[in-house]
């Protein structure tokens, strides 16, 4: 059975220090089979790709204000231009910052807000927020019907 997916790419920065960061590419994927999650596959220079799963709701919340606890924290950031403030309206925020924690350490990532918001809007067209459970039920029922056809013929 084929699932509906949304795929995209996001150019991000891996922050090493205030003065040093590296550009990395992240492949984003959203599947109706797992409507609560967005998969990020980070392509790190000289390393194997690393995959993290983020709650779609966490990403949506992190575009407009601080979100997350535990291993993942996301917050919008207005940028480092003259007069910029962390408290600007969400439409003025240029990027989102993602802090990842694991037993091996921490990583700070920066990404432009607009492409992430556009990707999440595309996921909304597949499964509206707060309708994830209904989408899972529909997928399960459809699979059951298709299995019945296979067994009947």
LUMSETI-450392 format. One record per residue: residue number from 1; residue in three letters; z, y, x of N, C-alpha, C in turn. Coordinates in Angstrom, 3 decimals, decimal comma. Each point is the difference from the previous one (the first is absolute). Example, Ala and Ser with C-alpha at 12.3 -4.5 7.8 and 13.67 -1.06 7.14 Angstrom:
// LUMSETI-450392
<1; "ALA"; <7,800; -5,690; 13,190>; <0,000; 1,190; -0,890>; <0,000; 1,200; 0,900>>
<2; "SER"; <-0,720; 1,050; -0,350>; <0,060; 1,190; 0,820>; <0,730; 1,090; -0,770>>
This chain:
// LUMSETI-450392
<1; "UNK"; <0,000; -1,180; 0,849>; <0,000; 1,180; -0,849>; <0,000; 1,239; 0,892>>
<2; "UNK"; <-0,871; 0,936; -0,315>; <-0,110; 1,200; 0,807>; <0,889; 1,087; -0,587>>
<3; "UNK"; <0,764; 0,661; 0,875>; <0,888; 1,060; -0,435>; <-0,638; 1,346; 0,252>>
<4; "UNK"; <0,387; 0,978; -0,793>; <-0,458; 1,361; 0,220>; <0,792; 0,597; 1,151>>
<5; "UNK"; <-0,708; 0,689; 0,879>; <0,665; 0,595; 1,158>; <-0,466; 1,429; 0,199>>
<6; "UNK"; <0,830; 0,749; 0,694>; <-0,351; 1,322; 0,496>; <0,246; -0,062; 1,497>>
<7; "UNK"; <-1,001; 0,414; 0,768>; <0,147; 0,003; 1,448>; <-0,318; 1,385; 0,532>>
<8; "UNK"; <0,610; 0,322; 1,128>; <-0,266; 1,278; 0,624>; <0,468; 0,003; 1,435>>
<9; "UNK"; <-0,269; 1,095; 0,658>; <0,415; 0,195; 1,384>; <0,737; 1,325; 0,074>>
<10; "UNK"; <0,954; 0,060; 0,890>; <0,778; 1,215; 0,176>; <0,223; 0,212; 1,488>>
<11; "UNK"; <-0,425; 1,152; 0,488>; <0,271; 0,335; 1,391>; <1,396; 0,602; 0,058>>
<12; "UNK"; <0,830; -0,572; 0,854>; <1,393; 0,405; 0,109>; <0,310; 0,333; 1,452>>
<13; "UNK"; <1,175; 0,555; 0,200>; <0,491; 0,246; 1,358>; <1,295; -0,762; 0,182>>
<14; "UNK"; <0,102; -0,717; 1,096>; <1,241; -0,651; 0,401>; <0,693; 0,964; 0,949>>
<15; "UNK"; <1,153; 0,503; -0,404>; <0,702; 1,021; 0,763>; <0,881; -0,669; 1,045>>
<16; "UNK"; <-0,259; 0,320; 1,260>; <0,795; -0,523; 1,105>; <1,117; 0,980; 0,333>>
<17; "UNK"; <-0,339; 1,273; 0,017>; <0,972; 1,075; 0,228>; <-0,543; 1,256; -0,654>>
<18; "UNK"; <0,749; 1,085; 0,056>; <-0,444; 1,254; -0,605>; <-1,326; 0,454; 0,616>>
<19; "UNK"; <-0,215; -0,323; 1,256>; <-1,202; 0,432; 0,713>; <-1,116; -1,033; 0,012>>
<20; "UNK"; <0,284; -1,257; -0,328>; <-0,977; -1,060; 0,176>; <-0,121; -0,873; -1,247>>
<21; "UNK"; <-1,244; -0,182; -0,441>; <-0,264; -0,932; -1,094>; <-1,370; -0,626; 0,224>>
<22; "UNK"; <-0,220; -1,163; -0,611>; <-1,253; -0,732; 0,126>; <-0,623; -0,148; -1,373>>
<23; "UNK"; <-1,312; 0,142; -0,069>; <-0,728; -0,239; -1,240>; <-0,151; -1,510; -0,189>>
<24; "UNK"; <0,303; -0,448; -1,204>; <-0,209; -1,409; -0,344>; <-0,701; -0,056; -1,353>>
<25; "UNK"; <-0,667; -1,091; -0,240>; <-0,649; -0,211; -1,283>; <0,806; -1,016; -0,779>>
<26; "UNK"; <0,170; 0,266; -1,282>; <0,670; -0,949; -0,887>; <-0,968; -0,384; -1,110>>
<27; "UNK"; <-0,134; -1,291; -0,222>; <-0,759; -0,497; -1,149>; <0,986; -0,127; -1,149>>
<28; "UNK"; <-0,354; 0,545; -1,150>; <0,843; -0,077; -1,187>; <-0,638; -0,947; -1,001>>
<29; "UNK"; <0,827; -0,777; -0,669>; <-0,507; -0,914; -1,020>; <0,995; -0,088; -1,147>>
<30; "UNK"; <-0,535; 0,003; -1,203>; <0,791; -0,163; -1,211>; <-0,705; -1,045; -0,849>>
<31; "UNK"; <0,750; -0,979; -0,478>; <-0,568; -1,069; -0,812>; <0,770; -0,131; -1,296>>
<32; "UNK"; <-0,729; -0,202; -1,082>; <0,669; -0,156; -1,295>; <0,857; -1,257; -0,045>>
<33; "UNK"; <-0,272; -0,958; 0,892>; <0,824; -1,214; 0,058>; <1,421; 0,318; 0,451>>
<34; "UNK"; <0,183; 1,086; 0,717>; <1,323; 0,468; 0,437>; <0,060; 1,505; -0,280>>
<35; "UNK"; <0,129; 0,376; -1,275>; <-0,176; 1,400; -0,391>; <1,109; 0,949; 0,445>>
<36; "UNK"; <1,064; -0,517; 0,568>; <1,091; 0,864; 0,443>; <-0,167; 0,443; 1,453>>
<37; "UNK"; <-0,910; -0,631; 0,754>; <-0,040; 0,200; 1,451>; <-1,332; 0,566; 0,484>>
<38; "UNK"; <0,097; 0,765; 1,086>; <-1,173; 0,462; 0,741>; <0,158; -0,532; 1,420>>
<39; "UNK"; <-1,050; -0,666; 0,482>; <0,025; -0,568; 1,353>; <-0,612; 0,992; 0,984>>
<40; "UNK"; <0,738; 0,295; 1,058>; <-0,489; 0,824; 1,105>; <-0,162; -0,922; 1,198>>
<41; "UNK"; <-1,180; -0,052; 0,569>; <-0,217; -0,727; 1,250>; <-0,300; 1,040; 1,060>>
<42; "UNK"; <0,945; 0,149; 0,927>; <-0,092; 1,005; 1,056>; <-0,723; -0,603; 1,200>>
<43; "UNK"; <-0,992; 0,708; 0,482>; <-0,752; -0,426; 1,183>; <0,494; 0,821; 1,183>>
<44; "UNK"; <0,820; -0,643; 0,818>; <0,622; 0,672; 1,136>; <-0,830; -0,219; 1,256>>
<45; "UNK"; <-0,149; 1,026; 0,831>; <-0,792; -0,167; 1,221>; <0,592; -1,086; 0,897>>
<46; "UNK"; <-0,827; -0,971; 0,373>; <0,431; -1,040; 0,926>; <0,923; -1,048; -0,586>>
<47; "UNK"; <0,209; -0,002; -1,305>; <0,897; -0,962; -0,638>; <-0,681; -0,644; -1,198>>
<48; "UNK"; <0,561; -1,090; -0,442>; <-0,483; -0,641; -1,224>; <0,363; 0,884; -1,196>>
<49; "UNK"; <-0,803; -0,037; -1,055>; <0,340; 0,778; -1,196>; <1,375; -0,392; -0,544>>
<50; "UNK"; <0,672; 0,965; -0,584>; <1,325; -0,198; -0,586>; <-0,094; 0,355; -1,482>>
<51; "UNK"; <0,509; -0,877; -0,860>; <-0,084; 0,232; -1,439>; <1,384; 0,238; -0,587>>
<52; "UNK"; <0,098; 1,026; -0,813>; <1,200; 0,303; -0,772>; <-0,414; 0,124; -1,460>>
<53; "UNK"; <0,890; -0,399; -0,898>; <-0,208; 0,172; -1,428>; <0,951; 1,079; -0,495>>
<54; "UNK"; <-0,548; 0,949; -0,755>; <0,787; 1,093; -0,547>; <-0,057; -0,071; -1,519>>
<55; "UNK"; <1,111; 0,326; -0,637>; <-0,015; 0,104; -1,452>; <-0,887; 1,185; -0,378>>
<56; "UNK"; <-0,904; -0,226; -0,915>; <-0,900; 1,090; -0,432>; <0,812; 1,172; -0,534>>
<57; "UNK"; <1,043; -0,275; -0,744>; <0,847; 1,061; -0,549>; <0,659; 0,814; 1,110>>
<58; "UNK"; <0,409; -0,659; 1,072>; <0,600; 0,696; 1,138>; <-1,003; 0,974; 0,620>>
<59; "UNK"; <-1,237; -0,440; 0,174>; <-1,029; 0,880; 0,554>; <-0,254; 1,195; -0,914>>
<60; "UNK"; <-0,091; -0,257; -1,303>; <-0,201; 1,092; -0,953>; <1,152; 0,990; 0,054>>
<61; "UNK"; <1,231; -0,504; 0,012>; <1,171; 0,876; 0,066>; <0,034; 0,785; 1,306>>
<62; "UNK"; <-0,391; -0,645; 1,101>; <0,041; 0,632; 1,306>; <-1,007; 1,121; 0,180>>
<63; "UNK"; <-1,019; 0,060; -0,853>; <-0,951; 1,115; 0,063>; <0,609; 1,305; -0,493>>
<64; "UNK"; <0,979; -0,099; -0,880>; <0,558; 1,219; -0,597>; <1,437; 0,302; 0,401>>
<65; "UNK"; <0,681; -0,933; 0,658>; <1,372; 0,243; 0,428>; <0,503; -1,165; 0,825>>
<66; "UNK"; <1,163; 0,156; 0,616>; <0,540; -1,096; 0,818>; <0,191; -1,258; -0,845>>
<67; "UNK"; <-0,381; -1,146; 0,564>; <0,109; -1,263; -0,729>; <0,295; -1,116; 0,991>>
<68; "UNK"; <0,690; -1,006; -0,498>; <0,235; -1,194; 0,800>; <1,385; -0,065; 0,581>>
<69; "UNK"; <0,386; -1,228; 0,285>; <1,242; -0,264; 0,711>; <-0,196; -1,325; 0,719>>
<70; "UNK"; <0,891; -0,335; 0,860>; <-0,176; -1,236; 0,752>; <-1,025; 0,150; 1,106>>
<71; "UNK"; <-1,022; -0,865; -0,002>; <-0,976; -0,048; 1,090>; <-1,111; 1,042; -0,096>>
<72; "UNK"; <-0,178; 0,606; -1,160>; <-1,113; 0,940; -0,187>; <0,489; 1,291; -0,639>>
<73; "UNK"; <-0,347; 1,119; 0,645>; <0,277; 1,339; -0,544>; <-1,298; 0,778; 0,028>>
<74; "UNK"; <-0,313; 0,675; -1,103>; <-1,229; 0,776; -0,104>; <0,355; 1,380; -0,531>>
<75; "UNK"; <-0,613; 1,026; 0,588>; <0,180; 1,341; -0,549>; <-1,207; 0,868; 0,319>>
<76; "UNK"; <-0,282; 0,942; -0,914>; <-1,111; 0,915; 0,249>; <0,413; 1,032; 1,045>>
<77; "UNK"; <-0,982; 0,569; 0,660>; <0,270; 0,991; 1,035>; <-1,079; 1,067; -0,077>>
<78; "UNK"; <0,411; 1,248; 0,071>; <-0,937; 1,109; -0,168>; <-0,792; 0,301; 1,261>>
<79; "UNK"; <0,363; -0,581; 1,097>; <-0,713; 0,272; 1,244>; <0,724; 1,039; 0,826>>
<80; "UNK"; <-0,475; 0,164; 1,199>; <0,668; 0,913; 0,916>; <-0,821; 1,267; 0,177>>
<81; "UNK"; <-0,282; 0,656; -1,124>; <-0,694; 1,279; 0,083>; <0,996; 1,115; -0,272>>
<82; "UNK"; <-0,348; 1,171; 0,374>; <0,910; 1,139; -0,156>; <0,354; 0,182; -1,467>>
<83; "UNK"; <1,279; 0,111; -0,275>; <0,472; 0,211; -1,354>; <0,081; -1,258; -0,846>>
<84; "UNK"; <-0,358; -1,152; 0,546>; <0,036; -1,241; -0,767>; <1,448; -0,404; -0,258>>
<85; "UNK"; <0,220; -0,616; -1,128>; <1,343; -0,421; -0,381>; <-0,039; -1,412; -0,550>>
<86; "UNK"; <1,024; -0,782; 0,299>; <0,110; -1,357; -0,562>; <0,063; 0,056; -1,521>>
<87; "UNK"; <0,379; 1,157; -0,554>; <0,267; 0,099; -1,424>; <-1,165; 0,611; -0,775>>
<88; "UNK"; <-1,179; 0,043; 0,595>; <-1,163; 0,523; -0,699>; <-0,372; -0,935; -1,141>>
<89; "UNK"; <-0,787; 0,527; -0,920>; <-0,479; -0,812; -1,106>; <-0,809; -1,180; 0,540>>
<90; "UNK"; <0,007; -1,154; -0,684>; <-0,721; -1,170; 0,494>; <-1,466; 0,277; 0,314>>
<91; "UNK"; <-0,662; 0,880; -0,761>; <-1,415; 0,271; 0,255>; <-0,216; 0,683; 1,342>>
<92; "UNK"; <1,048; 0,605; 0,552>; <-0,095; 0,685; 1,281>; <0,307; -0,919; 1,174>>
<93; "UNK"; <0,484; -1,174; -0,273>; <0,405; -0,906; 1,071>; <-1,218; -0,669; 0,593>>
<94; "UNK"; <-0,098; 0,048; 1,301>; <-1,191; -0,489; 0,686>; <0,067; -1,469; 0,371>>
<95; "UNK"; <1,201; -0,497; 0,249>; <0,105; -1,375; 0,462>; <1,242; -0,662; -0,547>>
<96; "UNK"; <0,003; -1,312; 0,171>; <1,159; -0,799; -0,355>; <0,455; -0,673; 1,290>>
<97; "UNK"; <1,299; -0,088; 0,148>; <0,573; -0,672; 1,164>; <0,673; -1,277; -0,460>>
<98; "UNK"; <-0,253; -1,067; 0,760>; <0,529; -1,320; -0,341>; <0,815; -0,495; 1,191>>
<99; "UNK"; <1,266; -0,251; -0,225>; <0,877; -0,543; 1,029>; <0,235; -1,469; -0,309>>
<100; "UNK"; <-0,389; -0,857; 0,955>; <0,174; -1,447; -0,146>; <1,088; -0,461; 0,956>>
<101; "UNK"; <0,896; -0,829; -0,496>; <1,067; -0,549; 0,840>; <-0,049; -1,513; -0,061>>
<102; "UNK"; <0,215; -0,608; 1,163>; <0,090; -1,457; 0,076>; <1,007; -0,316; 1,100>>
<103; "UNK"; <0,396; -1,264; 0,142>; <0,915; -0,353; 1,083>; <-0,554; 0,378; 1,386>>
<104; "UNK"; <-1,334; 0,073; 0,114>; <-0,624; 0,339; 1,285>; <0,015; 1,497; 0,297>>
<105; "UNK"; <0,279; 0,834; -1,000>; <0,027; 1,443; 0,228>; <-0,541; 0,777; -1,181>>
<106; "UNK"; <-0,365; 1,253; 0,257>; <-0,504; 0,902; -1,027>; <-1,388; 0,500; 0,376>>
<107; "UNK"; <-0,761; 0,359; -1,024>; <-1,310; 0,619; 0,204>; <-0,149; 1,120; -1,019>>
<108; "UNK"; <-0,459; 1,146; 0,464>; <-0,279; 1,122; -0,887>; <-1,507; 0,168; -0,082>>
<109; "UNK"; <-0,508; 0,001; -1,219>; <-1,430; 0,166; -0,248>; <-0,223; 1,263; -0,815>>
<110; "UNK"; <-1,111; 0,670; 0,276>; <-0,405; 1,166; -0,788>; <-1,389; -0,302; -0,566>>
<111; "UNK"; <-0,198; 0,398; -1,253>; <-1,300; -0,202; -0,638>; <-0,311; 1,202; -0,878>>
<112; "UNK"; <-1,268; 0,356; -0,116>; <-0,360; 1,073; -0,916>; <0,285; -0,427; -1,439>>
<113; "UNK"; <0,577; 0,891; -0,774>; <0,383; -0,327; -1,374>; <-1,193; -0,225; -0,917>>
<114; "UNK"; <-1,042; 0,811; 0,134>; <-1,123; -0,060; -0,955>; <-0,669; -1,370; -0,055>>
<115; "UNK"; <-0,375; -0,623; 1,131>; <-0,641; -1,315; -0,118>; <0,933; -1,083; -0,542>>
<116; "UNK"; <1,286; 0,086; 0,322>; <0,953; -0,977; -0,540>; <0,128; 0,187; -1,508>>
<117; "UNK"; <0,100; 1,242; -0,443>; <0,082; 0,278; -1,439>; <-1,268; -0,480; -0,716>>
<118; "UNK"; <-1,169; 0,189; 0,617>; <-1,255; -0,453; -0,602>; <-0,033; -1,523; -0,110>>
<119; "UNK"; <0,462; -0,694; 1,037>; <0,062; -1,462; -0,047>; <0,908; -0,454; -1,141>>
<120; "UNK"; <1,184; 0,612; -0,102>; <0,944; -0,390; -1,047>; <-0,548; 0,310; -1,385>>
<121; "UNK"; <-0,772; 1,070; -0,136>; <-0,631; 0,312; -1,286>; <-0,994; -1,099; -0,384>>
<122; "UNK"; <-0,705; -0,540; 0,990>; <-0,925; -1,108; -0,272>; <0,767; -1,240; -0,469>>
<123; "UNK"; <1,199; -0,237; 0,547>; <0,793; -1,150; -0,463>; <0,442; 0,202; -1,440>>
<124; "UNK"; <0,268; 1,251; -0,363>; <0,416; 0,309; -1,373>; <-1,087; -0,357; -1,011>>
<125; "UNK"; <-1,250; 0,084; 0,417>; <-1,100; -0,337; -0,920>; <-0,047; -1,510; -0,270>>
<126; "UNK"; <0,496; -0,800; 0,950>; <0,068; -1,448; -0,221>; <1,226; -0,383; -0,819>>
<127; "UNK"; <1,150; 0,514; 0,439>; <1,270; -0,308; -0,671>; <0,816; 1,290; -0,047>>
<128; "UNK"; <0,244; 0,466; -1,192>; <0,772; 1,239; -0,139>; <1,445; -0,263; 0,413>>
<129; "UNK"; <0,643; 0,977; 0,640>; <1,412; -0,170; 0,355>; <0,815; -0,355; -1,245>>
<130; "UNK"; <0,967; -0,854; 0,199>; <0,885; -0,510; -1,055>; <-0,705; -1,029; -0,891>>
<131; "UNK"; <-1,246; -0,366; 0,311>; <-0,722; -1,027; -0,751>; <-0,264; -1,229; 0,864>>
<132; "UNK"; <0,656; -0,082; 1,150>; <-0,246; -1,104; 0,930>; <0,315; -1,357; -0,622>>
<133; "UNK"; <1,088; -0,083; -0,751>; <0,379; -1,280; -0,595>; <-1,069; -0,467; -0,977>>
<134; "UNK"; <-0,521; 0,918; -0,799>; <-1,056; -0,357; -0,958>; <-1,238; -0,496; 0,736>>
<135; "UNK"; <-0,332; 0,632; 1,143>; <-1,161; -0,424; 0,778>; <0,202; -1,411; 0,548>>
<136; "UNK"; <1,210; -0,308; 0,461>; <0,278; -1,345; 0,505>; <-0,114; -1,032; -1,121>>
<137; "UNK"; <0,504; 0,328; -1,174>; <-0,085; -0,909; -1,137>; <-1,453; -0,248; -0,382>>
<138; "UNK"; <-0,820; 1,051; 0,016>; <-1,408; -0,132; -0,330>; <-0,709; -0,899; 1,013>>
<139; "UNK"; <0,272; 0,213; 1,296>; <-0,597; -0,847; 1,043>; <0,392; -1,460; -0,204>>
<140; "UNK"; <1,275; -0,249; -0,285>; <0,473; -1,378; -0,189>; <-0,652; -0,641; -1,223>>
<141; "UNK"; <-0,118; 0,738; -1,086>; <-0,609; -0,531; -1,226>; <-1,477; -0,305; 0,214>>
<142; "UNK"; <-0,700; 0,905; 0,692>; <-1,413; -0,215; 0,287>; <-0,191; -1,240; 0,873>>
<143; "UNK"; <0,839; -0,172; 1,006>; <-0,079; -1,185; 0,868>; <0,226; -1,269; -0,816>>
<144; "UNK"; <0,956; 0,058; -0,929>; <0,291; -1,148; -0,859>; <-1,212; -0,348; -0,866>>
<145; "UNK"; <-0,647; 0,998; -0,561>; <-1,181; -0,218; -0,840>; <-1,132; -0,603; 0,814>>
<146; "UNK"; <-0,220; 0,561; 1,204>; <-1,074; -0,517; 0,849>; <0,279; -1,431; 0,458>>
<147; "UNK"; <1,243; -0,329; 0,290>; <0,351; -1,380; 0,366>; <-0,296; -0,939; -1,159>>
<148; "UNK"; <0,265; 0,459; -1,211>; <-0,265; -0,815; -1,191>; <-1,476; -0,300; -0,157>>
<149; "UNK"; <-0,852; 0,974; 0,304>; <-1,445; -0,208; -0,074>; <-0,467; -1,013; 1,035>>
<150; "UNK"; <0,561; 0,085; 1,207>; <-0,367; -0,933; 1,063>; <0,369; -1,427; -0,400>>
<151; "UNK"; <1,164; -0,163; -0,616>; <0,462; -1,325; -0,394>; <-0,741; -0,543; -1,213>>
<152; "UNK"; <-0,535; 0,910; -0,836>; <-0,690; -0,419; -1,213>; <-1,421; -0,476; 0,276>>
<153; "UNK"; <-0,614; 0,446; 1,109>; <-1,401; -0,320; 0,236>; <-0,164; -1,074; 0,965>>
